[in-house]
């Protein structure tokens, strides 16, 4: 039996809220992690933020929507060995979402819905499908109540897979690499968010902006952080993710950083980010 934390229910005039024993609010949220720029830390964040929240005793599902399958391999799942239902069958054939979930990967409360290389052709195959933008949202409805957080790891594009994620999500978490041109292209992402809000998901919000690969010794990194905070204000998380060798090594061992080296700066940063997110940093309206 998987460990299930005991939540306390608090009632108010308008709604009921569940509070975790550690003092965190239970949000029960679907969060898309997206940025069309590659190499900004989307998958690293999906894996390690999900693992950190699971360690803090909340139920988490990571959905790998990237055909490269890095979130799947980063959590120790080999496509060559595991030939069961994946997110591809869920999207293309209306497969059972629950059958695609791999339970307790790395940590008891961390589940994974893996990707496969077949997902490369999904956007073309889905072009003629009625309601193609809402397939993922409909698929997750049957399992959403089983999790406190569902993280959608998006590919580095603004194609149909990312559009499905934004349509299914309650909010969007945007990782920004602290490098030159970091903010370039974000206007296109935010324009896409506004289009999704108008046409497909009016409740979509910005969960937060995460600074990744941050090195406070570099003027460039500090400048990017200042520009991000000037543009996004308090939507930028107080926690930033440092450039860290151990964090970069962990995926090659198929482990989240909390299992590979919990004492590393990368692990401690993702734990701090998990606490910040769970304590209600966001969401805020886009």
Secondary structure, 3 states (H helix, E strand, C coil): CCCCCCEEEEECCCCEEEEECCCCECCCEEEEECCCCCCCCHHHHHHHHHHHHHHCCCCEEEEECCCCCHHHHHCCCCCCCCCCCCHHHHHHHCCCCHHHEECCCCCCCEEEECCCHHHHHHHHHCCCCCCHHHHHHHHHCCCHHHCCEEEEECCCCCCHHHHHHHHHCCEEEEEEECCCCCCCCHHHHHHHHHHHHHHCCCCCEEEEEEEECECCCCHHHHHHHHHHHHHHHHHECCCCCECCHHHHHHHHHCCCHHHHCCCCHHHHHHHHHHHHHHCCCCCECC
